[in-house]
Amino acid sequence: MSPEQTELSGVDVDTSSDVYSLGILLYELLTGTTPLSPEELKQTAQEEVLRRIRETEPPRPSNRISSLGETSTRVSECRSTGPADLGRLIRGDLDWIVMRALEKDRNRRYRTADAFAADIGRHLESEPVEARPPSNVYRLSRFYRRNKVAVGFVILLLTFLAIAVPVTSIGWRRAIIARREANQQQEIALQYADELRREFLGQAITEVLSGDINRADSAILKAESFRVDADTLVILKALKFFYGGEPESARTTVKPLLKKDPNHMRGLSPHFVHVLSSASLGRSIQRCLQ
């Protein structure tokens, strides 16, 4: 009996009363009992029973399961599950659907039995039900239930990206740091090689000025091994002969260089600038070229 039927006047009794009765049937299908148990009805006066139907909110089906005591085990076994699991299965959409059908205000119930059935169908299809207040979290949970495989794949992909992107970024940063360090080391190596080149060139000049051709040859070979530029080596060899007492060999050695440009010695490698700036050596070069 719906709340409006307890008035016994027949006023406001319409199809919404049928929806209420269907809600009672669904309540019993889920919990194995009605909102008001037969024992309560036997022990309570009729007027009190009618008052409870009009005024007392029935417990939610999931809560009613937990209040059945030992009976809940039998009810759950008939539904191939345990009391705790049955409560979890009912809690949520089914609670909302039943309680909307059992609203005291008939205007807040489902308008028709078809609307009631449609909401049960949405629950079975894991779609959002109309009985439940809309929320983004709830809609997302329904979407997840309908698309577990696709959502699982997306979550797996996002997890992979969440792990891979930082790792890749770290790898890139390490590669950039390693490249910078390699460039710095290369610059240091080039500076060191340049210093060695200057040192061996200076030694070669010293040995050339000594007039000892053998020692000069050895020093020139060392300078050559450190890639002193070719034109500077030609001048060193010419001066080696000049200071070694072989002016003709000096002229023969330096002539190919002067054929390229009579002023070529002015544009020699910076390593040789300080040699040309020496007044005595400058005069020696001029004599060598005469």
C-alpha positions as CSV (number, residue, x, y, z in Angstrom):
1,M,0.0,0.0,0.0
2,S,1.4,3.4,-1.0
3,P,1.2,6.4,1.5
4,E,-1.6,8.0,-0.4
5,Q,-3.6,4.8,-0.3
6,T,-3.5,4.8,3.5
7,E,-5.8,7.8,3.6
8,L,-8.6,5.5,2.3
9,S,-10.2,8.4,0.4
10,G,-8.9,7.4,-3.0
11,V,-7.8,11.0,-3.7
12,D,-4.4,11.3,-5.5
13,V,-4.3,7.6,-6.2
14,D,-3.0,7.0,-9.7
15,T,-0.3,5.1,-11.6
16,S,2.4,6.4,-9.2
17,S,0.8,4.1,-6.6
18,D,1.6,1.2,-8.9
19,V,5.2,2.4,-9.1
20,Y,5.3,2.4,-5.3
21,S,4.1,-1.2,-5.3
22,L,6.7,-2.2,-7.9
23,G,9.3,-0.6,-5.7
24,I,8.2,-2.8,-2.8
25,L,8.5,-5.9,-5.0
26,L,12.0,-4.9,-6.1
27,Y,12.9,-4.2,-2.4
28,E,11.8,-7.8,-1.5
29,L,13.6,-9.3,-4.5
30,L,16.8,-7.7,-3.3
31,T,16.6,-8.2,0.4
32,G,14.2,-11.1,0.9
33,T,11.8,-9.0,3.0
34,T,9.6,-5.9,2.7
35,P,10.4,-2.5,4.3
36,L,7.9,-3.4,7.1
37,S,8.5,-7.1,8.0
38,P,5.4,-9.4,8.5
39,E,6.4,-9.7,12.2
40,E,6.2,-6.0,12.7
41,L,2.8,-5.9,11.0
42,K,1.4,-8.7,13.3
43,Q,2.6,-6.9,16.4
44,T,1.5,-3.4,15.5
45,A,-2.0,-1.9,15.5
46,Q,-3.4,-1.0,12.1
47,E,-3.4,2.7,12.7
48,E,0.3,2.6,13.6
49,V,1.1,0.6,10.5
50,L,-0.7,3.1,8.3
51,R,1.2,6.0,10.1
52,R,4.5,4.3,9.5
53,I,3.7,3.8,5.8
54,R,2.9,7.6,5.6
55,E,5.7,9.0,7.7
56,T,8.6,6.6,8.3
57,E,11.3,6.4,5.7
58,P,12.1,2.7,4.9
59,P,15.7,1.7,5.4
60,R,17.8,1.4,2.2
61,P,17.9,-2.1,0.9
62,S,21.7,-2.4,1.5
63,N,21.2,-1.3,5.1
64,R,18.3,-3.7,5.6
65,I,20.6,-6.6,4.6
66,S,23.0,-5.8,7.4
67,S,20.1,-5.6,9.9
68,L,18.6,-9.0,9.2
69,G,21.1,-10.9,11.5
70,E,21.2,-14.6,10.8
71,T,18.5,-14.3,8.2
72,S,20.9,-12.3,6.0
73,T,23.0,-15.5,5.5
74,R,20.0,-17.4,4.2
75,V,18.9,-14.5,2.0
76,S,22.4,-14.1,0.6
77,E,22.8,-17.9,-0.1
78,C,19.5,-17.8,-2.1
79,R,21.2,-15.1,-4.2
80,S,24.5,-17.1,-4.5
81,T,26.6,-14.7,-2.5
82,G,27.5,-13.6,1.1
83,P,25.8,-10.9,3.2
84,A,28.7,-8.5,2.9
85,D,28.9,-9.0,-0.9
86,L,25.1,-8.7,-1.3
87,G,25.2,-5.4,0.6
88,R,27.9,-4.1,-1.7
89,L,26.1,-5.2,-4.9
90,I,22.9,-3.4,-3.8
91,R,24.6,-0.3,-2.4
92,G,24.7,2.4,-5.0
93,D,22.4,2.5,-8.0
94,L,19.9,-0.1,-6.8
95,D,19.5,1.7,-3.5
96,W,18.8,4.9,-5.3
97,I,16.3,3.2,-7.8
98,V,14.3,1.5,-5.0
99,M,14.2,4.6,-2.8
100,R,13.0,6.8,-5.6
101,A,10.2,4.3,-6.3
102,L,9.3,4.4,-2.5
103,E,9.2,8.2,-2.2
104,K,6.5,9.4,0.2
105,D,5.7,12.3,-2.2
106,R,4.2,10.6,-5.3
107,N,5.4,13.5,-7.5
108,R,9.0,12.5,-6.8
109,R,8.6,8.9,-7.8
110,Y,9.1,7.6,-11.3
111,R,6.2,8.9,-13.5
112,T,5.4,5.5,-15.0
113,A,6.3,1.9,-14.6
114,D,8.2,2.2,-18.0
115,A,10.4,4.9,-16.5
116,F,11.1,2.7,-13.5
117,A,12.0,-0.3,-15.8
118,A,14.1,2.0,-18.0
119,D,16.2,3.1,-15.0
120,I,16.8,-0.6,-14.0
121,G,17.9,-1.2,-17.5
122,R,20.4,1.6,-17.3
123,H,21.8,0.0,-14.2
124,L,22.2,-3.3,-15.9
125,E,24.0,-1.6,-18.8
126,S,26.3,0.3,-16.4
127,E,24.9,3.6,-17.6
128,P,24.0,6.6,-15.2
129,V,20.6,6.1,-13.6
130,E,18.1,9.0,-13.3
131,A,17.4,8.2,-9.7
132,R,20.9,9.2,-8.6
133,P,22.0,12.8,-8.2
134,P,24.3,13.6,-11.2
135,S,28.0,14.1,-10.5
136,N,31.1,14.0,-12.7
137,V,32.6,11.3,-10.4
138,Y,29.5,9.1,-10.7
139,R,29.3,9.5,-14.5
140,L,33.0,8.7,-14.8
141,S,32.5,5.5,-12.7
142,R,29.6,4.4,-15.0
143,F,31.8,5.2,-18.1
144,Y,34.6,3.1,-16.6
145,R,32.2,0.1,-16.0
146,R,31.1,0.2,-19.6
147,N,34.6,0.6,-21.1
148,K,36.9,-1.2,-18.7
149,V,39.2,-2.6,-21.4
150,A,39.6,0.7,-23.3
151,V,40.0,2.7,-20.0
152,G,42.5,0.1,-18.8
153,F,44.5,0.5,-22.0
154,V,44.5,4.3,-21.7
155,I,45.6,4.1,-18.0
156,L,48.3,1.7,-19.0
157,L,49.5,4.0,-21.8
158,L,49.4,7.1,-19.5
159,T,51.3,5.2,-16.9
160,F,53.9,4.2,-19.5
161,L,54.2,7.8,-20.7
162,A,54.4,9.0,-17.1
163,I,57.4,6.7,-16.6
164,A,59.0,7.0,-20.0
165,V,58.8,10.8,-20.4
166,P,60.8,11.6,-17.3
167,V,63.3,8.9,-18.0
168,T,63.7,10.2,-21.6
169,S,64.1,13.7,-20.3
170,I,66.7,12.6,-17.8
171,G,68.5,10.8,-20.7
172,W,68.4,13.9,-22.8
173,R,69.7,16.1,-20.0
174,R,72.5,13.6,-19.3
175,A,73.4,13.5,-23.0
176,I,73.5,17.3,-23.2
177,I,75.7,17.5,-20.1
178,A,77.9,14.8,-21.4
179,R,78.2,16.6,-24.8
180,R,79.1,19.8,-23.0
181,E,81.7,18.1,-20.9
182,A,83.1,16.4,-24.0
183,N,83.3,19.9,-25.7
184,Q,85.0,21.3,-22.7
185,Q,87.5,18.5,-22.6
186,Q,88.1,18.9,-26.3
187,E,88.8,22.6,-25.8
188,I,91.2,21.8,-23.0
189,A,92.9,19.2,-25.1
190,L,93.2,21.7,-28.0
191,Q,94.6,24.4,-25.7
192,Y,97.1,21.9,-24.3
193,A,98.1,20.8,-27.8
194,D,98.5,24.5,-28.8
195,E,100.7,25.1,-25.8
196,L,102.8,22.1,-26.6
197,R,103.1,23.3,-30.2
198,R,104.3,26.7,-29.1
199,E,106.8,25.0,-26.7
200,F,108.3,22.7,-29.4
201,L,108.4,25.6,-31.9
202,G,110.3,27.6,-29.4
203,Q,112.7,24.7,-28.8
204,A,113.1,24.3,-32.6
205,I,113.9,28.0,-33.0
206,T,116.5,27.8,-30.2
207,E,118.2,24.8,-31.8
208,V,118.2,26.5,-35.2
209,L,119.9,29.6,-33.9
210,S,122.5,27.4,-32.3
211,G,123.9,26.4,-35.7
212,D,123.9,22.6,-34.8
213,I,122.2,21.1,-37.8
214,N,121.6,17.7,-36.2
215,R,120.0,19.2,-33.1
216,A,118.0,21.5,-35.3
217,D,116.8,18.6,-37.4
218,S,115.6,16.8,-34.3
219,A,113.8,19.8,-32.9
220,I,112.2,20.5,-36.3
221,L,110.9,16.9,-36.4
222,K,109.3,17.3,-33.0
223,A,107.7,20.6,-34.0
224,E,106.4,18.9,-37.2
225,S,104.9,16.0,-35.1
226,F,102.8,18.7,-33.3
227,R,101.5,20.0,-36.5
228,V,103.3,23.3,-36.7
229,D,102.2,24.8,-40.0
230,A,104.1,23.9,-43.1
231,D,105.3,27.4,-44.1
232,T,106.8,27.9,-40.6
233,L,108.6,24.6,-41.0
234,V,110.0,25.7,-44.3
235,I,111.4,28.9,-42.8
236,L,112.9,26.9,-39.9
237,K,114.6,24.5,-42.3
238,A,116.0,27.4,-44.3
239,L,117.3,29.1,-41.2
240,K,118.8,25.8,-40.1
241,F,120.9,25.7,-43.2
242,F,121.7,29.4,-43.0
243,Y,123.0,29.2,-39.4
244,G,124.6,25.9,-40.2
245,G,126.9,27.5,-42.8
246,E,124.9,26.4,-45.9
247,P,123.4,29.7,-47.3
248,E,122.8,28.2,-50.7
249,S,120.8,25.4,-49.3
250,A,118.9,28.0,-47.3
251,R,118.0,29.9,-50.4
252,T,117.0,26.8,-52.3
253,T,114.7,25.8,-49.4
254,V,112.9,29.1,-49.0
255,K,112.6,30.0,-52.8
256,P,109.4,27.9,-53.4
257,L,107.8,29.7,-50.5
258,L,108.6,33.1,-51.9
259,K,107.4,32.2,-55.3
260,K,103.8,32.0,-53.9
261,D,104.2,35.6,-52.5
262,P,107.3,37.7,-51.9
263,N,105.7,39.1,-48.7
264,H,104.6,35.6,-47.6
265,M,106.7,35.6,-44.5
266,R,104.7,38.5,-43.1
267,G,101.6,36.4,-43.0
268,L,103.1,33.3,-41.3
269,S,101.6,31.5,-38.5
270,P,101.2,33.5,-35.2
271,H,103.6,30.9,-33.7
272,F,106.4,32.5,-35.8
273,V,105.6,36.2,-35.2
274,H,107.9,36.6,-32.3
275,V,110.7,35.0,-34.3
276,L,110.3,37.6,-37.1
277,S,110.1,40.4,-34.5
278,S,113.7,39.6,-33.4
279,A,116.0,42.2,-35.0
280,S,119.0,39.9,-35.3
281,L,116.9,37.0,-36.8
282,G,115.1,39.4,-39.1
283,R,118.5,40.5,-40.5
284,S,119.5,36.8,-40.8
285,I,116.4,36.1,-42.8
286,Q,117.0,39.0,-45.1
287,R,120.6,37.7,-45.7
288,C,119.2,34.3,-46.2
289,L,116.9,35.6,-48.9
290,Q,119.5,37.6,-50.8
